[in-house]
Amino acid sequence: TPPEAAAPAPEKLAAVDPSAPSADAAPAADAAEALLFEPGSIEIPGQAAQQLRALAGNLQNGDDRVQLKSHAGGSEDAAKARRLSLKRALAARAVLIEAGIDATRIDVRALGPAEDGGPPERIDMIILPQ
């Protein structure tokens, strides 16, 4: 069996739900922060909702954009995984909009299965400076 992946650096994956699966896997290299999900679920866990509200607070004063790169694993069917990742990204987007972030500042990317070595059930939140 391959060796266990090293725990991510705290600055790469802040405020992660420790009860979420695959929490010890490394996030994508360009991820500022990741929201972790239960396999097959589109429900945003409480910790992830807090992360989204904190992100919205950080985006209030400025015109930066945020990219939500969503992944879903555990399925042999790539189309099914992509649909699940899209539902997750849209749910996260709705939380940001409810928190006052204009929809035009949120980019959604439904990527399906993660192929970057990060947790398979996640959304990477990436700030795009303007």
All heavy atoms as an XYZ file, in Angstrom:
927
protein
N       0.838     -1.186      0.000
C       0.000      0.000      0.000
C       0.876      1.240      0.000
O       1.932      1.254      0.615
C      -0.922      0.038      1.233
O      -0.120      0.043      2.388
C      -1.896     -1.122      1.213
N       0.425      2.319     -0.647
C       1.222      3.549     -0.682
C       1.240      4.200      0.693
O       0.314      4.044      1.477
C       0.495      4.428     -1.691
C      -0.861      3.859     -1.812
C      -0.779      2.418     -1.439
N       2.284      4.984      0.976
C       2.353      5.659      2.268
C       1.256      6.709      2.391
O       0.775      7.237      1.401
C       3.740      6.315      2.279
C       4.124      6.407      0.841
C       3.426      5.267      0.128
N       0.852      7.011      3.626
C      -0.166      8.013      3.887
C       0.333      9.390      3.447
O       1.509      9.696      3.588
C      -0.489      8.065      5.379
C      -1.136      6.803      5.889
C      -2.626      7.001      6.039
O      -3.029      8.095      6.400
O      -3.351      6.050      5.777
N      -0.561     10.201      2.926
C      -0.204     11.560      2.530
C       0.038     12.393      3.782
O      -0.617     12.211      4.795
C      -1.321     12.182      1.702
N       0.979     13.307      3.693
C       1.258     14.193      4.813
C       0.088     15.140      5.025
O      -0.632     15.474      4.097
C       2.527     15.000      4.538
N      -0.122     15.563      6.254
C      -1.197     16.508      6.566
C      -0.920     17.826      5.855
O       0.229     18.225      5.718
C      -1.273     16.730      8.075
N      -1.976     18.513      5.382
C      -1.766     19.771      4.674
C      -1.250     20.853      5.611
O      -1.494     20.826      6.810
C      -3.158     20.120      4.152
C      -4.092     19.395      5.055
C      -3.369     18.160      5.502
N      -0.548     21.797      5.023
C      -0.074     22.944      5.797
C      -1.289     23.744      6.238
O      -2.225     23.923      5.470
C       0.844     23.809      4.933
N      -1.331     24.244      7.477
C      -2.505     24.961      7.965
C      -2.908     26.139      7.093
O      -4.080     26.412      6.945
C      -2.089     25.431      9.361
C      -0.966     24.538      9.757
C      -0.306     24.107      8.480
N      -1.957     26.832      6.488
C      -2.315     27.979      5.672
C      -2.983     27.583      4.368
O      -3.632     28.383      3.736
C      -1.102     28.873      5.402
C      -0.038     28.225      4.538
C       0.962     27.398      5.319
O       0.787     27.161      6.524
O       1.942     26.955      4.720
N      -2.855     26.341      3.961
C      -3.481     25.887      2.722
C      -4.929     25.458      2.932
O      -5.736     25.553      2.048
C      -2.710     24.682      2.151
C      -1.411     25.056      1.517
C      -1.681     25.700      0.203
C      -0.403     25.876     -0.571
N      -0.632     26.511     -1.827
N      -5.266     24.918      4.110
C      -6.581     24.337      4.328
C      -7.063     24.761      5.706
O      -6.928     24.035      6.665
C      -6.484     22.820      4.209
C      -7.765     22.017      4.176
C      -8.616     22.428      2.989
C      -7.463     20.543      4.093
N      -7.598     25.952      5.787
C      -8.002     26.502      7.073
C      -9.429     26.107      7.415
O     -10.276     25.966      6.549
C      -7.890     28.016      7.030
N      -9.688     25.934      8.682
C     -11.027     25.708      9.223
C     -11.756     24.566      8.531
O     -12.876     24.701      8.089
C     -11.845     26.992      9.146
N     -11.129     23.418      8.464
C     -11.726     22.255      7.825
C     -12.479     21.438      8.861
O     -12.046     21.305      9.999
C     -10.628     21.385      7.170
C     -11.201     20.089      6.665
C      -9.994     22.139      6.041
N     -13.604     20.888      8.469
C     -14.394     20.041      9.339
C     -13.612     18.759      9.618
O     -13.427     17.936      8.726
C     -15.711     19.711      8.647
C     -16.633     18.863      9.489
O     -16.269     18.513     10.634
O     -17.726     18.546      9.008
N     -13.142     18.546     10.863
C     -12.322     17.378     11.156
C     -13.073     16.062     11.055
O     -12.476     15.013     10.929
C     -11.829     17.625     12.590
C     -12.795     18.592     13.169
C     -13.342     19.392     12.022
N     -14.401     16.093     11.088
C     -15.163     14.857     10.982
C     -15.426     14.459      9.536
O     -15.937     13.393      9.271
C     -16.495     14.999     11.714
O     -17.289     15.975     11.068
N     -15.062     15.329      8.609
C     -15.304     15.048      7.193
C     -14.332     13.992      6.694
O     -13.203     13.899      7.155
C     -15.161     16.315      6.368
N     -14.761     13.174      5.740
C     -13.872     12.153      5.200
C     -12.716     12.784      4.433
O     -12.837     13.881      3.901
C     -14.775     11.346      4.255
C     -15.881     12.282      3.917
C     -16.059     13.191      5.104
N     -11.611     12.084      4.404
C     -10.428     12.494      3.655
C      -9.859     13.827      4.101
O      -9.232     14.516      3.327
C     -10.738     12.563      2.154
O     -11.226     11.343      1.694
N     -10.061     14.200      5.340
C      -9.589     15.494      5.826
C      -8.070     15.564      5.874
O      -7.502     16.642      5.900
C     -10.160     15.785      7.204
N      -7.383     14.412      5.858
C      -5.927     14.443      5.930
C      -5.268     14.477      4.562
O      -4.065     14.574      4.455
C      -5.409     13.244      6.731
C      -5.793     11.910      6.101
O      -6.697     11.877      5.244
O      -5.178     10.901      6.469
N      -6.045     14.445      3.495
C      -5.468     14.522      2.158
C      -5.170     15.978      1.813
O      -5.798     16.897      2.319
C      -6.447     13.934      1.125
N      -4.211     16.177      0.937
C      -3.780     17.530      0.583
C      -4.794     18.189     -0.342
O      -5.363     17.533     -1.204
C      -2.426     17.475     -0.114
N      -5.036     19.500     -0.183
C      -5.933     20.204     -1.088
C      -5.230     20.466     -2.415
O      -4.026     20.264     -2.537
C      -6.213     21.514     -0.357
C      -4.963     21.742      0.424
C      -4.491     20.365      0.838
N      -5.985     20.953     -3.378
C      -5.385     21.336     -4.649
C      -4.350     22.416     -4.399
O      -4.473     23.227     -3.493
C      -6.468     21.841     -5.603
N      -3.321     22.461     -5.218
C      -2.198     23.376     -5.019
C      -2.630     24.836     -5.025
O      -2.061     25.652     -4.318
C      -1.148     23.143     -6.092
N      -3.659     25.190     -5.828
C      -4.052     26.584     -5.928
C      -5.213     26.949     -5.003
O      -5.726     28.047     -5.058
C      -4.418     26.930     -7.376
C      -5.553     26.072     -7.915
O      -5.968     25.116     -7.232
O      -6.004     26.359     -9.027
N      -5.627     26.032     -4.141
C      -6.770     26.280     -3.281
C      -6.391     27.134     -2.086
O      -5.436     26.856     -1.389
C      -7.362     24.954     -2.792
N      -7.142     28.206     -1.892
C      -6.936     29.025     -0.706
C      -7.599     28.341      0.478
O      -7.104     28.399      1.591
C      -7.524     30.412     -0.918
N      -8.704     27.676      0.242
C      -9.460     27.033      1.289
C     -10.375     26.012      0.630
O     -10.808     26.198     -0.495
C     -10.273     28.089      2.041
C     -10.808     27.628      3.339
C     -11.350     28.786      4.175
O     -11.235     29.946      3.767
O     -11.894     28.483      5.237
N     -10.679     24.935      1.342
C     -11.540     23.901      0.774
C     -12.710     23.611      1.699
O     -12.565     23.609      2.914
C     -10.745     22.621      0.528
N     -13.874     23.388      1.088
C     -15.058     22.939      1.808
C     -15.158     21.442      1.587
O     -15.142     20.989      0.446
C     -16.308     23.612      1.238
C     -16.321     25.130      1.137
C     -17.587     25.589      0.414
C     -16.216     25.756      2.493
N     -15.274     20.664      2.647
C     -15.345     19.219      2.524
C     -16.771     18.732      2.726
O     -17.496     19.250      3.565
C     -14.409     18.557      3.535
C     -12.934     18.928      3.387
C     -12.103     18.211      4.446
C     -12.418     18.617      2.008
N     -17.161     17.736      1.945
C     -18.509     17.180      1.958
C     -18.474     15.697      2.289
O     -17.478     15.015      2.052
C     -19.164     17.340      0.576
C     -19.539     18.752      0.240
C     -18.582     19.657     -0.191
C     -20.846     19.176      0.360
C     -18.918     20.957     -0.500
C     -21.196     20.486      0.051
C     -20.230     21.372     -0.377
N     -19.594     15.204      2.786
C     -19.782     13.771      2.949
C     -19.984     13.173      1.548
O     -20.562     13.825      0.673
C     -21.015     13.477      3.815
C     -20.870     13.880      5.264
C     -19.848     13.046      6.012
O     -19.701     11.852      5.697
O     -19.191     13.587      6.905
N     -19.523     11.945      1.312
C     -19.716     11.330      0.001
C     -21.191     11.305     -0.407
O     -22.061     10.952      0.384
C     -19.176      9.911      0.187
C     -18.178     10.048      1.298
C     -18.755     11.092      2.220
N     -21.460     11.737     -1.626
C     -22.801     11.708     -2.181
C     -23.723     12.821     -1.721
O     -24.839     12.943     -2.209
N     -23.296     13.657     -0.785
C     -24.156     14.687     -0.218
C     -23.941     16.039     -0.897
O     -22.824     16.389     -1.256
C     -23.863     14.840      1.282
O     -24.607     15.916      1.828
N     -25.044     16.790     -1.039
C     -24.937     18.171     -1.501
C     -25.168     19.146     -0.347
O     -25.020     20.342     -0.512
C     -25.903     18.483     -2.664
C     -27.349     18.323     -2.226
C     -25.582     17.643     -3.875
C     -28.346     18.865     -3.218
N     -25.533     18.616      0.820
C     -25.782     19.468      1.985
C     -24.466     20.072      2.463
O     -23.476     19.367      2.661
C     -26.420     18.656      3.104
C     -26.766     19.501      4.310
C     -27.457     18.695      5.384
O     -28.107     17.679      5.062
O     -27.349     19.087      6.549
N     -24.476     21.386      2.650
C     -23.278     22.080      3.110
C     -23.159     21.874      4.612
O     -24.041     22.310      5.361
C     -23.336     23.576      2.753
C     -23.374     23.732      1.235
C     -22.154     24.322      3.357
C     -23.514     25.126      0.751
N     -22.088     21.204      5.061
C     -21.906     20.993      6.504
C     -21.779     22.324      7.237
O     -21.391     23.347      6.652
C     -20.590     20.203      6.589
C     -20.372     19.655      5.220
C     -21.029     20.616      4.278
N     -22.102     22.341      8.536
C     -22.062     23.560      9.333
C     -20.746     24.298      9.246
O     -20.711     25.516      9.100
N     -19.625     23.580      9.319
C     -18.308     24.212      9.246
C     -18.106     24.865      7.882
O     -17.569     25.962      7.791
C     -17.207     23.177      9.511
C     -15.805     23.743      9.479
C     -15.538     24.672     10.656
O     -16.079     24.505     11.737
N     -14.707     25.667     10.442
N     -18.555     24.211      6.833
C     -18.406     24.762      5.484
C     -19.259     26.024      5.330
O     -18.837     26.992      4.697
C     -18.786     23.719      4.439
N     -20.459     26.038      5.919
C     -21.304     27.230      5.855
C     -20.624     28.394      6.564
O     -20.666     29.531      6.077
C     -22.671     26.942      6.478
N     -19.960     28.121      7.680
C     -19.212     29.166      8.386
C     -18.075     29.687      7.510
O     -17.818     30.894      7.469
C     -18.652     28.636      9.706
C     -19.701     28.365     10.741
C     -19.126     27.710     11.991
O     -17.950     27.365     12.065
N     -19.978     27.522     12.979
N     -17.386     28.778      6.823
C     -16.301     29.188      5.928
C     -16.830     30.091      4.809
O     -16.192     31.084      4.449
C     -15.625     27.960      5.315
C     -14.789     27.158      6.286
C     -14.302     25.883      5.642
O     -14.945     24.852      5.766
N     -13.188     25.950      4.948
N     -17.984     29.737      4.254
C     -18.568     30.541      3.184
C     -18.964     31.926      3.679
O     -18.732     32.929      3.001
C     -19.776     29.822      2.582
C     -19.447     28.643      1.678
C     -20.684     27.780      1.452
C     -18.872     29.124      0.356
N     -19.552     31.999      4.875
C     -19.932     33.305      5.425
C     -18.690     34.152      5.710
O     -18.684     35.366      5.487
C     -20.788     33.121      6.672
C     -22.220     32.673      6.329
C     -23.136     32.723      7.526
N     -22.785     31.750      8.557
C     -23.199     30.488      8.585
N     -23.990     30.044      7.635
N     -22.842     29.685      9.554
N     -17.628     33.523      6.195
C     -16.374     34.260      6.436
C     -15.804     34.778      5.118
O     -15.333     35.915      5.035
C     -15.361     33.365      7.146
N     -15.850     33.945      4.086
C     -15.380     34.377      2.763
C     -16.205     35.557      2.268
O     -15.654     36.538      1.765
C     -15.457     33.212      1.774
C     -15.134     33.556      0.326
C     -13.688     34.008      0.183
C     -15.416     32.365     -0.570
N     -17.523     35.479      2.434
C     -18.388     36.575      2.007
C     -18.021     37.859      2.744
O     -17.971     38.934      2.139
C     -19.858     36.220      2.243
N     -17.736     37.758      4.023
C     -17.316     38.926      4.789
C     -16.035     39.525      4.250
O     -15.892     40.748      4.158
N     -15.105     38.664      3.856
C     -13.837     39.146      3.287
C     -14.025     39.797      1.920
O     -13.239     40.651      1.527
C     -12.833     37.998      3.166
C     -12.370     37.496      4.508
O     -12.439     38.198      5.510
N     -11.900     36.260      4.542
N     -15.050     39.385      1.197
C     -15.286     39.915     -0.151
C     -16.152     41.169     -0.154
O     -16.278     41.823     -1.190
C     -15.951     38.847     -1.021
C     -15.106     37.629     -1.378
C     -15.961     36.588     -2.080
C     -13.920     38.023     -2.247
N     -16.756     41.514      0.987
C     -17.686     42.645      1.038
C     -17.041     43.952      0.580
O     -17.649     44.718     -0.144
C     -18.242     42.831      2.455
C     -19.209     41.756      2.879
C     -20.492     41.723      2.064
O     -20.922     42.715      1.504
N     -21.085     40.547      1.989
N     -15.832     44.226      1.037
C     -15.160     45.486      0.715
C     -14.127     45.259     -0.372
O     -12.969     45.005     -0.093
C     -14.499     46.081      1.965
C     -15.508     46.404      3.032
O     -16.608     46.845      2.722
N     -15.160     46.167      4.270
N     -14.550     45.315     -1.586
C     -13.639     45.109     -2.702
C     -14.386     44.573     -3.898
O     -15.605     44.414     -3.861
N     -13.637     44.284     -4.936
C     -14.277     43.755     -6.137
C     -13.627     42.450     -6.601
O     -13.758     42.065     -7.758
C     -14.289     44.793     -7.256
C     -12.898     45.324     -7.587
O     -11.934     44.963     -6.902
O     -12.792     46.105     -8.550
N     -12.929     41.763     -5.674
C     -12.361     40.463     -6.013
C     -13.480     39.489     -6.354
O     -14.616     39.627     -5.926
C     -11.551     39.893     -4.841
C     -10.263     40.644     -4.592
O      -9.845     41.433     -5.471
O      -9.671     40.446     -3.519
N     -13.118     38.496     -7.131
C     -14.041     37.427     -7.497
C     -13.658     36.174     -6.729
O     -12.559     36.086     -6.201
C     -13.959     37.148     -8.996
C     -14.294     38.353     -9.857
C     -14.112     38.065    -11.333
N     -14.943     36.970    -11.793
C     -16.245     37.069    -12.085
N     -16.850     38.227    -11.960
N     -16.931     36.038    -12.497
N     -14.547     35.213     -6.690
C     -14.233     33.921     -6.092
C     -14.593     32.834     -7.102
O     -15.605     32.914     -7.794
C     -14.968     33.690     -4.744
C     -16.466     33.666     -4.914
C     -14.482     32.409     -4.076
N     -13.710     31.862     -7.203
C     -13.965     30.710     -8.067
C     -14.235     29.510     -7.166
O     -13.459     29.233     -6.248
C     -12.761     30.437     -8.958
C     -12.996     29.311     -9.948
C     -11.801     29.130    -10.849
O     -10.786     28.617    -10.424
N     -11.934     29.570    -12.092
N     -15.332     28.813     -7.425
C     -15.687     27.605     -6.696
C     -15.424     26.418     -7.609
O     -16.150     26.190     -8.570
C     -17.162     27.645     -6.280
C     -17.595     28.836     -5.432
C     -19.100     28.810     -5.211
C     -16.844     28.860     -4.116
N     -14.331     25.696     -7.318
C     -13.969     24.516     -8.114
C     -14.434     23.287     -7.345
O     -13.863     22.923     -6.330
C     -12.457     24.476     -8.331
C     -11.959     25.603     -9.222
C     -10.457     25.647     -9.310
C      -9.885     24.429     -9.989
N      -8.422     24.538    -10.171
N     -15.500     22.669     -7.840
C     -16.162     21.598     -7.118
C     -15.784     20.222     -7.664
O     -15.706     20.018     -8.873
C     -17.675     21.802     -7.209
O     -18.352     20.835     -6.447
N     -15.565     19.292     -6.727
C     -15.213     17.911     -7.067
C     -16.163     16.954     -6.356
O     -16.662     17.255     -5.276
C     -13.791     17.587     -6.608
C     -12.750     18.448     -7.235
N     -12.214     18.188     -8.459
C     -12.158     19.583     -6.803
C     -11.319     19.117     -8.760
N     -11.274     19.982     -7.761
N     -16.380     15.799     -6.957
C     -17.167     14.737     -6.337
C     -16.557     13.409     -6.746
O     -16.308     13.171     -7.922
C     -18.622     14.807     -6.774
N     -16.290     12.584     -5.792
C     -15.690     11.282     -6.081
C     -16.657     10.158     -5.778
O     -17.851     10.373     -5.569
N     -16.110      8.963     -5.754
C     -16.878      7.804     -5.347
C     -17.828      7.254     -6.388
O     -18.647      6.411     -6.084
N     -17.737      7.722     -7.602
C     -18.636      7.223     -8.641
C     -17.824      6.810     -9.860
O     -16.906      7.507    -10.260
C     -19.642      8.308     -9.041
O     -20.423      7.857    -10.129
N     -18.188      5.686    -10.416
C     -17.552      5.228    -11.655
C     -18.069      6.052    -12.845
O     -17.459      6.091    -13.882
C     -17.859      3.746    -11.887
C     -17.465      2.858    -10.726
C     -16.153      2.170    -10.965
O     -15.792      1.967    -12.123
O     -15.498      1.830     -9.970
N     -19.204      6.700    -12.640
C     -19.849      7.474    -13.691
C     -19.404      8.935    -13.583
O     -19.828      9.670    -12.685
C     -21.367      7.348    -13.533
C     -22.154      8.064    -14.619
O     -21.555      8.778    -15.443
O     -23.389      7.891    -14.639
N     -18.544      9.384    -14.498
C     -18.013     10.744    -14.460
C     -19.115     11.782    -14.610
O     -19.061     12.843    -13.979
C     -16.959     10.932    -15.547
N     -20.132     11.503    -15.423
C     -21.237     12.458    -15.603
C     -22.011     12.625    -14.302
O     -22.391     13.741    -13.934
C     -22.162     11.997    -16.724
N     -22.236     11.532    -13.582
C     -22.945     11.602    -12.303
C     -22.121     12.404    -11.296
O     -22.660     13.245    -10.562
C     -23.205     10.194    -11.777
C     -23.984     10.155    -10.494
C     -24.254      8.719    -10.069
C     -25.008      8.670     -8.757
N     -25.259      7.289     -8.324
N     -20.811     12.182    -11.261
C     -19.933     12.926    -10.347
C     -19.942     14.410    -10.699
O     -19.957     15.271     -9.810
C     -18.517     12.364    -10.398
N     -19.954     14.716    -11.965
C     -19.965     16.118    -12.384
C     -21.269     16.803    -12.002
O     -21.286     17.954    -11.564
C     -19.731     16.203    -13.885
C     -19.425     17.590    -14.316
C     -18.773     17.599    -15.641
N     -18.400     18.972    -15.934
C     -17.795     19.345    -17.001
N     -17.455     18.457    -17.900
N     -17.512     20.596    -17.204
N     -22.402     16.083    -12.143
C     -23.693     16.647    -11.724
C     -23.699     16.911    -10.222
O     -24.179     17.953     -9.765
C     -24.843     15.718    -12.117
C     -25.190     15.778    -13.587
C     -26.486     15.043    -13.897
N     -26.461     13.633    -13.554
C     -26.015     12.656    -14.343
N     -25.560     12.950    -15.551
N     -26.045     11.405    -13.948
N     -23.159     15.973     -9.441
C     -23.084     16.153     -7.990
C     -22.199     17.348     -7.651
O     -22.551     18.179     -6.805
C     -22.555     14.883     -7.318
C     -22.344     14.959     -5.809
C     -23.641     15.289     -5.078
C     -21.768     13.637     -5.306
N     -21.060     17.469     -8.319
C     -20.169     18.592     -8.039
C     -20.835     19.915     -8.423
O     -20.655     20.928     -7.741
C     -18.810     18.415     -8.719
O     -18.905     18.447    -10.118
N     -21.636     19.937     -9.490
C     -22.353     21.151     -9.876
C     -23.387     21.532     -8.813
O     -23.490     22.703     -8.424
C     -23.040     20.974    -11.232
C     -23.884     22.157    -11.695
C     -23.040     23.421    -11.841
C     -24.591     21.823    -13.001
N     -24.131     20.557     -8.319
C     -25.121     20.834     -7.274
C     -24.456     21.413     -6.030
O     -24.978     22.343     -5.409
C     -25.895     19.563     -6.924
C     -26.844     19.124     -8.020
C     -27.518     17.822     -7.656
C     -28.395     17.320     -8.782
N     -29.024     16.027     -8.463
N     -23.307     20.873     -5.659
C     -22.575     21.390     -4.496
C     -22.128     22.830     -4.725
O     -22.273     23.689     -3.854
C     -21.348     20.530     -4.221
C     -21.673     19.191     -3.643
C     -20.418     18.372     -3.483
N     -20.742     17.108     -2.846
C     -19.921     16.089     -2.779
N     -18.713     16.177     -3.307
N     -20.288     14.984     -2.177
N     -21.567     23.092     -5.897
C     -21.078     24.440     -6.205
C     -22.230     25.447     -6.213
O     -22.082     26.568     -5.721
C     -20.340     24.441     -7.536
N     -23.371     25.058     -6.758
C     -24.522     25.960     -6.777
C     -25.062     26.206     -5.374
O     -25.508     27.319     -5.061
C     -25.614     25.417     -7.701
C     -25.249     25.395     -9.190
C     -26.359     24.741    -10.003
C     -24.925     26.782     -9.705
N     -25.005     25.202     -4.510
C     -25.427     25.388     -3.117
C     -24.487     26.362     -2.407
O     -24.937     27.244     -1.660
C     -25.463     24.047     -2.387
N     -23.195     26.230     -2.633
C     -22.216     27.141     -2.030
C     -22.410     28.553     -2.586
O     -22.351     29.543     -1.840
C     -20.795     26.646     -2.289
N     -22.657     28.650     -3.867
C     -22.899     29.952     -4.506
C     -24.117     30.624     -3.884
O     -24.103     31.836     -3.615
C     -23.104     29.735     -6.004
C     -23.398     30.976     -6.802
C     -23.549     30.578     -8.285
N     -23.930     31.705     -9.096
C     -25.178     32.013     -9.433
N     -26.183     31.255     -9.016
N     -25.439     33.061    -10.175
N     -25.175     29.854     -3.626
C     -26.385     30.409     -3.018
C     -26.095     30.989     -1.633
O     -26.626     32.053     -1.279
C     -27.470     29.337     -2.931
N     -25.247     30.329     -0.857
C     -24.883     30.850      0.464
C     -24.158     32.182      0.325
O     -24.431     33.139      1.063
C     -24.023     29.831      1.246
C     -23.466     30.440      2.522
C     -24.830     28.575      1.570
N     -23.243     32.271     -0.637
C     -22.511     33.523     -0.855
C     -23.450     34.644     -1.302
O     -23.332     35.786     -0.845
C     -21.394     33.321     -1.879
C     -20.226     32.444     -1.422
C     -19.289     32.166     -2.593
C     -19.480     33.101     -0.272
N     -24.386     34.327     -2.170
C     -25.347     35.333     -2.642
C     -26.222     35.801     -1.485
O     -26.461     37.001     -1.324
C     -26.183     34.775     -3.815
C     -25.292     34.601     -5.054
C     -27.373     35.690     -4.117
C     -25.941     33.836     -6.191
N     -26.692     34.866     -0.662
C     -27.501     35.231      0.508
C     -26.714     36.117      1.470
O     -27.292     36.940      2.176
C     -27.968     33.977      1.242
C     -29.049     33.217      0.526
C     -29.389     31.902      1.208
O     -29.040     31.722      2.393
O     -30.003     31.053      0.551
N     -25.395     35.961      1.480
C     -24.535     36.761      2.359
C     -24.170     38.105      1.730
O     -23.380     38.845      2.299
C     -23.278     35.977      2.714
N     -24.708     38.405      0.543
C     -24.518     39.723     -0.047
C     -23.497     39.813     -1.162
O     -23.201     40.921     -1.629
N     -22.966     38.710     -1.630
C     -21.999     38.743     -2.728
C     -22.766     38.668     -4.048
O     -23.601     37.785     -4.247
C     -20.986     37.585     -2.625
C     -20.261     37.624     -1.280
C     -20.004     37.617     -3.790
C     -19.557     38.923     -0.972
N     -22.483     39.595     -4.944
C     -23.155     39.629     -6.238
C     -22.818     38.368     -7.035
O     -21.658     37.952     -7.089
C     -22.723     40.882     -7.006
C     -23.593     41.115     -8.213
O     -23.280     40.516     -9.271
O     -24.567     41.859     -8.111
N     -23.813     37.782     -7.659
C     -23.630     36.543     -8.421
C     -22.592     36.676     -9.530
O     -21.935     35.697     -9.890
C     -24.961     36.094     -9.012
N     -22.423     37.896    -10.056
C     -21.454     38.095    -11.136
C     -20.008     37.983    -10.653
O     -19.100     37.928    -11.472
C     -21.660     39.462    -11.811
O     -21.461     40.501    -10.842
C     -23.058     39.558    -12.422
N     -19.806     37.956     -9.334
C     -18.454     37.837     -8.771
C     -18.125     36.402     -8.376
O     -17.082     36.149     -7.788
C     -18.329     38.746     -7.552
C     -18.451     40.217     -7.918
C     -18.433     41.123     -6.720
N     -17.248     40.924     -5.903
C     -17.184     41.268     -4.624
N     -18.210     41.821     -4.022
N     -16.070     41.068     -3.949
N     -19.000     35.454     -8.705
C     -18.808     34.051     -8.318
C     -18.739     33.198     -9.573
O     -19.685     33.153    -10.364
C     -19.964     33.561     -7.425
C     -20.152     34.493     -6.225
C     -19.716     32.125     -6.983
C     -21.449     34.275     -5.463
N     -17.606     32.537     -9.770
C     -17.435     31.609    -10.893
C     -17.576     30.188    -10.367
O     -16.957     29.829     -9.370
C     -16.047     31.765    -11.525
C     -15.818     33.146    -12.100
O     -16.781     33.759    -12.591
O     -14.665     33.611    -12.049
N     -18.378     29.384    -11.041
C     -18.609     27.993    -10.647
C     -17.977     27.079    -11.681
O     -18.190     27.252    -12.883
C     -20.125     27.710    -10.543
C     -20.391     26.237    -10.365
C     -20.727     28.512     -9.401
N     -17.187     26.116    -11.188
C     -16.601     25.096    -12.068
C     -16.899     23.727    -11.483
O     -16.399     23.388    -10.419
C     -15.091     25.304    -12.195
C     -14.776     26.635    -12.883
C     -13.354     26.771    -13.291
N     -12.990     25.725    -14.227
C     -11.749     25.264    -14.370
N     -10.769     25.746    -13.645
N     -11.485     24.324    -15.235
N     -17.726     22.962    -12.151
C     -18.070     21.609    -11.726
C     -17.125     20.649    -12.435
O     -17.237     20.432    -13.630
C     -19.514     21.298    -12.073
N     -16.171     20.090    -11.685
C     -15.104     19.295    -12.286
C     -15.284     17.791    -12.143
O     -14.532     17.035    -12.732
C     -13.765     19.719    -11.685
C     -13.445     21.208    -11.858
C     -12.178     21.557    -11.107
C     -13.327     21.561    -13.323
N     -16.257     17.360    -11.372
C     -16.443     15.921    -11.188
C     -15.328     15.336    -10.354
O     -14.874     15.937     -9.383
N     -14.843     14.142    -10.709
C     -13.829     13.466     -9.893
C     -12.537     14.291     -9.780
O     -12.078     14.868    -10.760
C     -13.565     12.165    -10.645
C     -14.771     11.950    -11.487
C     -15.277     13.327    -11.834
N     -11.995     14.342     -8.566
C     -10.731     15.044     -8.331
C      -9.586     14.214     -8.885
O      -9.511     13.018     -8.629
C     -10.533     15.297     -6.839
N      -8.712     14.859     -9.627
C      -7.559     14.167    -10.202
C      -6.256     14.818     -9.775
O      -5.229     14.621    -10.400
C      -7.683     14.157    -11.726
C      -8.909     13.399    -12.203
C      -9.059     13.411    -13.714
O      -8.231     14.045    -14.406
O     -10.008     12.786    -14.199
N      -6.313     15.601     -8.691
C      -5.137     16.342     -8.259
C      -4.557     15.850     -6.943
O      -3.683     16.488     -6.386
C      -5.473     17.828     -8.153
C      -6.601     18.091     -7.169
O      -7.075     17.137     -6.513
O      -7.007     19.247     -7.039
N      -5.047     14.749     -6.420
C      -4.531     14.212     -5.170
C      -5.168     14.805     -3.933
O      -4.873     14.389     -2.826
N      -6.061     15.783     -4.095
C      -6.747     16.377     -2.954
C      -7.934     15.525     -2.545
O      -8.226     14.497     -3.160
N      -8.635     15.953     -1.491
C      -9.826     15.215     -1.069
C     -10.824     15.107     -2.220
O     -11.028     16.088     -2.944
C     -10.391     16.059      0.073
C      -9.254     16.890      0.549
C      -8.382     17.127     -0.646
N     -11.444     13.954     -2.406
C     -12.336     13.776     -3.552
C     -13.679     14.484     -3.413
O     -14.332     14.750     -4.409
C     -12.530     12.264     -3.615
C     -12.288     11.798     -2.220
C     -11.262     12.726     -1.636
N     -14.114     14.789     -2.200
C     -15.431     15.373     -1.944
C     -15.239     16.793     -1.424
O     -15.271     17.030     -0.223
C     -16.196     14.529     -0.924
C     -16.273     13.051     -1.244
C     -17.187     12.727     -2.412
O     -18.052     13.559     -2.768
O     -17.038     11.642     -2.982
N     -15.036     17.765     -2.331
C     -14.706     19.107     -1.862
C     -15.042     20.179     -2.888
O     -15.271     19.897     -4.054
C     -13.230     19.209     -1.533
C     -12.346     19.238     -2.774
C     -10.889     19.501     -2.424
N     -10.130     19.877     -3.576
C      -9.577     19.034     -4.448
N      -9.725     17.735     -4.282
N      -8.883     19.479     -5.471
N     -15.040     21.424     -2.382
C     -15.058     22.609     -3.229
C     -13.858     23.436     -2.820
O     -13.675     23.763     -1.645
C     -16.328     23.459     -3.044
C     -17.564     22.685     -3.488
C     -16.213     24.772     -3.820
C     -18.877     23.433     -3.228
N     -13.012     23.774     -3.792
C     -11.902     24.682     -3.549
C     -12.412     26.106     -3.793
O     -13.012     26.380     -4.834
C     -10.732     24.403     -4.498
C     -10.113     23.035     -4.269
O     -10.133     22.566     -3.116
O      -9.618     22.445     -5.243
N     -12.177     26.988     -2.811
C     -12.576     28.393     -2.933
C     -11.330     29.194     -3.229
O     -10.420     29.258     -2.404
C     -13.232     28.873     -1.652
C     -14.460     28.083     -1.258
S     -15.290     28.740      0.212
C     -13.998     28.634      1.448
N     -11.283     29.809     -4.399
C     -10.088     30.524     -4.839
C     -10.443     31.977     -5.097
O     -11.351     32.276     -5.879
C      -9.507     29.868     -6.109
C      -9.191     28.407     -5.822
C      -8.281     30.620     -6.588
C      -8.975     27.568     -7.034
N      -9.741     32.880     -4.428
C      -9.950     34.315     -4.622
C      -9.216     34.743     -5.887
O      -8.043     34.437     -6.066
C      -9.425     35.127     -3.426
C     -10.062     34.674     -2.127
C      -9.603     36.631     -3.660
C     -11.545     34.890     -2.059
N      -9.925     35.442     -6.758
C      -9.350     35.956     -8.000
C      -9.300     37.475     -7.914
O     -10.325     38.146     -8.095
C     -10.204     35.517     -9.197
C     -10.418     34.015     -9.344
C     -11.445     33.722    -10.426
C      -9.125     33.313     -9.620
N      -8.129     38.044     -7.607
C      -8.024     39.509     -7.482
C      -8.376     40.197     -8.796
O      -8.078     39.708     -9.871
C      -6.557     39.743     -7.125
C      -6.034     38.423     -6.706
C      -6.860     37.379     -7.389
N      -9.005     41.363     -8.667
C      -9.387     42.132     -9.855
C      -8.463     43.297    -10.032
O      -7.966     43.878     -9.174
C     -10.829     42.606     -9.735
C     -11.794     41.470     -9.808
C     -11.758     40.711    -11.122
O     -11.894     41.304    -12.181
N     -11.551     39.432    -11.072
